[in-house]
Amino acid sequence: MIRGARIVQQVPVATSREELFTWFADAERLATWMGDSVRLELEPGGVFSCRLPAGQVWDGLVVEVEPPLRLVVTLGWRNPSPEAAQGMGGGMTLVEWDFAPDKAGSRLRLTHQYVPTPLLGPVNETWARLLARLRNVIAGRPAGPHPLAELHPLLQPASEPASSESAPPPSEPS
Protein backbone atom coordinates (compact mmCIF):
# COMPACT_ATOMS: atom_id res chain seq x y z
CA MET A 1 0.00 0.00 0.00
CA ILE A 2 1.25 3.47 -0.81
CA ARG A 3 0.56 6.05 1.91
CA GLY A 4 1.63 9.51 0.86
CA ALA A 5 5.24 9.12 -0.22
CA ARG A 6 5.77 5.88 1.75
CA ILE A 7 5.25 2.24 0.94
CA VAL A 8 3.74 0.30 3.85
CA GLN A 9 3.04 -3.42 3.72
CA GLN A 10 2.07 -5.83 6.49
CA VAL A 11 1.98 -9.60 6.15
CA PRO A 12 1.34 -12.42 8.61
CA VAL A 13 4.04 -15.08 8.60
CA ALA A 14 3.63 -18.59 10.01
CA THR A 15 6.73 -18.59 12.20
CA SER A 16 7.87 -16.92 15.40
CA ARG A 17 9.11 -13.34 15.40
CA GLU A 18 12.56 -14.60 16.43
CA GLU A 19 12.70 -17.05 13.52
CA LEU A 20 11.37 -14.45 11.08
CA PHE A 21 14.09 -12.00 12.13
CA THR A 22 16.76 -14.58 11.17
CA TRP A 23 15.50 -14.46 7.56
CA PHE A 24 16.67 -10.82 7.53
CA ALA A 25 19.71 -11.10 9.82
CA ASP A 26 21.48 -14.00 8.11
CA ALA A 27 22.95 -13.19 4.67
CA GLU A 28 22.47 -16.74 3.33
CA ARG A 29 18.81 -16.84 4.33
CA LEU A 30 18.21 -13.30 3.05
CA ALA A 31 19.65 -14.27 -0.35
CA THR A 32 17.16 -17.16 -0.71
CA TRP A 33 14.28 -14.75 -1.17
CA MET A 34 15.72 -11.28 -1.84
CA GLY A 35 18.49 -11.81 -4.40
CA ASP A 36 21.31 -14.01 -5.61
CA SER A 37 23.81 -13.03 -2.93
CA VAL A 38 23.88 -10.70 0.05
CA ARG A 39 26.64 -9.00 1.99
CA LEU A 40 25.41 -8.01 5.43
CA GLU A 41 27.22 -6.54 8.42
CA LEU A 42 24.51 -6.58 11.08
CA GLU A 43 25.48 -3.50 13.06
CA PRO A 44 24.75 0.21 12.69
CA GLY A 45 26.95 1.54 9.89
CA GLY A 46 27.45 -2.00 8.52
CA VAL A 47 27.11 -2.91 4.85
CA PHE A 48 23.81 -4.02 3.33
CA SER A 49 24.33 -5.11 -0.29
CA CYS A 50 22.17 -7.44 -2.37
CA ARG A 51 22.99 -8.67 -5.88
CA LEU A 52 19.82 -9.25 -7.90
CA PRO A 53 19.28 -11.95 -10.56
CA ALA A 54 19.74 -9.50 -13.47
CA GLY A 55 23.16 -8.42 -12.11
CA GLN A 56 22.05 -5.13 -10.58
CA VAL A 57 22.87 -4.42 -6.94
CA TRP A 58 20.96 -2.75 -4.13
CA ASP A 59 23.38 -0.97 -1.81
CA GLY A 60 22.99 0.66 1.54
CA LEU A 61 23.98 0.68 5.18
CA VAL A 62 22.47 -0.79 8.32
CA VAL A 63 20.93 2.04 10.34
CA GLU A 64 19.33 0.22 13.28
CA VAL A 65 19.28 -3.36 14.57
CA GLU A 66 17.08 -4.43 17.47
CA PRO A 67 16.76 -8.25 17.38
CA PRO A 68 14.13 -9.64 17.02
CA LEU A 69 12.02 -6.47 16.82
CA ARG A 70 13.42 -4.25 14.08
CA LEU A 71 15.94 -3.84 11.28
CA VAL A 72 16.42 -0.56 9.37
CA VAL A 73 18.65 -0.09 6.31
CA THR A 74 19.26 2.48 3.62
CA LEU A 75 18.79 1.15 0.10
CA GLY A 76 19.23 2.19 -3.53
CA TRP A 77 20.59 1.08 -6.89
CA ARG A 78 24.31 0.78 -7.55
CA ASN A 79 25.39 2.27 -10.89
CA PRO A 80 22.03 2.53 -12.69
CA SER A 81 21.74 4.79 -15.69
CA PRO A 82 20.93 8.36 -14.58
CA GLU A 83 17.48 8.10 -16.20
CA ALA A 84 16.63 4.98 -14.18
CA ALA A 85 17.94 6.06 -10.79
CA GLN A 86 15.44 8.93 -10.54
CA GLY A 87 16.99 9.89 -7.21
CA MET A 88 17.29 6.30 -5.95
CA GLY A 89 21.05 5.76 -6.02
CA GLY A 90 22.83 3.60 -3.43
CA GLY A 91 21.60 4.30 0.10
CA MET A 92 19.11 7.01 -0.89
CA THR A 93 15.94 5.41 0.54
CA LEU A 94 15.10 4.02 3.97
CA VAL A 95 13.62 0.55 4.57
CA GLU A 96 12.25 -0.41 7.99
CA TRP A 97 11.28 -3.97 8.87
CA ASP A 98 9.36 -4.38 12.12
CA PHE A 99 8.60 -7.83 13.55
CA ALA A 100 5.66 -8.39 15.94
CA PRO A 101 3.87 -11.42 17.39
CA ASP A 102 0.63 -12.37 15.64
CA LYS A 103 -1.95 -15.15 15.88
CA ALA A 104 -0.41 -16.65 12.69
CA GLY A 105 3.02 -16.61 14.37
CA SER A 106 4.34 -13.16 13.56
CA ARG A 107 3.58 -10.06 11.54
CA LEU A 108 6.09 -8.29 9.35
CA ARG A 109 5.59 -4.58 8.71
CA LEU A 110 7.68 -3.05 5.94
CA THR A 111 7.95 0.71 5.52
CA HIS A 112 9.97 2.07 2.58
CA GLN A 113 10.48 5.85 2.59
CA TYR A 114 12.03 8.41 0.23
CA VAL A 115 11.23 6.41 -2.91
CA PRO A 116 11.00 8.78 -5.90
CA THR A 117 7.36 9.33 -6.86
CA PRO A 118 7.62 7.71 -10.34
CA LEU A 119 8.98 4.54 -8.72
CA LEU A 120 6.43 4.17 -5.88
CA GLY A 121 4.13 1.82 -7.83
CA PRO A 122 6.85 -0.49 -9.20
CA VAL A 123 8.72 -0.61 -5.88
CA ASN A 124 5.49 -1.37 -4.00
CA GLU A 125 4.75 -4.27 -6.37
CA THR A 126 8.33 -5.53 -6.09
CA TRP A 127 8.09 -5.64 -2.28
CA ALA A 128 4.75 -7.49 -2.44
CA ARG A 129 6.33 -10.15 -4.65
CA LEU A 130 9.51 -10.35 -2.55
CA LEU A 131 7.48 -10.81 0.64
CA ALA A 132 5.51 -13.60 -1.09
CA ARG A 133 8.87 -15.26 -1.88
CA LEU A 134 9.87 -14.92 1.78
CA ARG A 135 6.66 -16.58 2.95
CA ASN A 136 7.20 -19.39 0.43
CA VAL A 137 10.73 -20.22 1.60
CA ILE A 138 9.71 -20.07 5.26
CA ALA A 139 6.92 -22.56 4.47
CA GLY A 140 9.43 -24.87 2.75
CA ARG A 141 8.17 -24.16 -0.77
CA PRO A 142 10.21 -22.91 -3.74
CA ALA A 143 10.60 -19.12 -3.60
CA GLY A 144 9.09 -18.59 -7.05
CA PRO A 145 10.26 -16.17 -9.73
CA HIS A 146 12.17 -13.11 -8.62
CA PRO A 147 10.29 -9.90 -9.51
CA LEU A 148 13.49 -8.24 -10.74
CA ALA A 149 14.91 -11.17 -12.75
CA GLU A 150 14.53 -9.19 -15.94
CA LEU A 151 15.29 -5.55 -15.35
CA HIS A 152 14.26 -2.84 -17.75
CA PRO A 153 17.29 -1.86 -19.88
CA LEU A 154 17.51 1.50 -18.09
CA LEU A 155 18.07 -0.33 -14.79
CA GLN A 156 20.92 -2.43 -16.11
CA PRO A 157 24.24 -1.62 -14.47
CA ALA A 158 26.01 1.36 -16.03
CA SER A 159 29.37 -0.29 -15.32
CA GLU A 160 29.58 -3.35 -13.13
CA PRO A 161 32.68 -5.40 -12.26
CA ALA A 162 32.75 -9.08 -13.13
CA SER A 163 30.32 -11.17 -11.11
CA SER A 164 31.53 -12.73 -7.87
CA GLU A 165 29.99 -15.17 -5.39
CA SER A 166 29.00 -12.47 -2.94
CA ALA A 167 27.77 -8.97 -3.49
CA PRO A 168 30.71 -6.56 -3.62
CA PRO A 169 30.89 -3.78 -1.08
CA PRO A 170 28.73 -0.72 -1.70
CA SER A 171 30.13 2.56 -2.87
CA GLU A 172 31.08 5.01 -0.14
CA PRO A 173 28.22 7.26 0.97
CA SER A 174 28.58 10.86 -0.13
N, C-alpha and C positions, 0 to 999 in steps of 0.2 A: 504494500500500500504506500502511496506517495502522500505525505502530509506536508504541505508547504514545500520547502526545498529539501525535505528529508525523506529517506526511504525507511519505512518501519515494517518489519515482518515478525510475526510470532508463530511458532509452530510447536505442537506437543511432540515429544520424543519418548519412545518407550524404553527408557533407561534412566538410571539415577542421574542426578545433577553432577555428581562427582565423575561418573563414567563419561557423561556427555562432555564435560570439560576436557577430558583427555583427548577427545577427537579434535580439539583445537590446540592443545598444549604439546602434543607429540607430532613432530614434523612428518614422520612416516604415516601416521594415521591421517593427518591433515591432507597429505598428498593423495590419499585414496579417493577423496571426494572433491577436493578443490582444484587440483592440478596434477602435473606429471611429477614434479619434485618441489620440495619446500625447504627453505633454509629459515630456521627459527631460533632466535636467542630469546628465551622467555624471561626477560627482565626489562624494566623501563630503559629505553634507549637502545635495546637490542634489535637486531635485524629481523624483519619479516619480509620474505621474498618468495614468490610462488611462480614457477614456470608453468605456463599453460600449454595445452596440447598443440596449439598452432605455432609455438615457439616464442610467443610474447611473454613478458614477465610483469607481474604486479610487484611493485616495490614499496616498502614503507618501513616504519619503525614501531616497536612496541611502545605504547604510551603508558598503559596501566595493566597490571596483572594482580588479580585477587582470587586465587583458586578457592573453591570451585565456583565462585560467584560471577566473575567478570573478566573479560579480556578486551582491551582497546588497542587498536593499531591505526597508523596512518596507511594510506593505500593509494596507488596510482600506477599508471602505465610507465614502463621503462622504454625510452626511445621510440615512441610512436611518431608518425608523421605529425607535423604541427597542426594540420587540418583535423586529425583524429583526436588529438589530446584534448582539445577544447577546454583547456584549463585543468586537465586531470593527469598531470605528469606525476612521476614518482612521489609518493607521500603527500599528495595535495588534498586528499579527502580523509575523513575520519570514520572508522568502522568500530562500533561497539557491539559486543556480544555479551548478553546478560543471561545467566542460567538460574532458573528458579524451580523449586519442586512443583509438581503438578500431579493430578490424579492419574495421568497416563505414565508418570515416571518423572518427567521434567518438562520444562517449557523453555525454549530458546527464544530470546527477543534480540533481533538484529536491528540496529539503527545505523544508517549510512548517511553522513552529512557532508555538505560542501560538494556534492556532485553537480557538475555543470547542468543547467536546465535542459539542454538538448539531449543529454544522456540519461536523465532520470528514468524514463520509460524502459530503455534497454537494460540499464543496470538493475532496475527493479525486477525485471523478468529473469535476468541472469541469476540474481540471488535466489529467486523462487526455485529455479531449476537446480541450483547448487544445493540448496537445503533439502530438496527432494533426493538428491544423490546421497547426502549425508544420512538421511533417514533410511535409505536403502541399505547402505553398507552397515549401519548399526544393526539392522534387522537380519543381516547375513545374506542379503540379496546382492546381485551385481549392481554397481553404482548407476549404470545407464549412461547414455551419451552425455558428453560434456557440452554445456551450452556454448562454449567458446572454442570448440574444436576447429571450426572454420571461421576465422576472423575475416571481416571485411578487409579488402586490400589496404585501406587507409590505416588500419590498426596493425598491419604487419610491422615488424621491427624496422626502424630506419637504418640501423646498423647494429647487428647483434653478433657477439663473438660465437665461435663454434660451440655447439651444444655440449654440455657436460652432464654428469649424473645428477648433480645437485644444482639448484638455482644459484647463480653467481651472486656475489654481494651487491646490494643496491648502490646506486650512485650516492655520493655525499649530499646531504641536504644543503640547500642554499641559504 
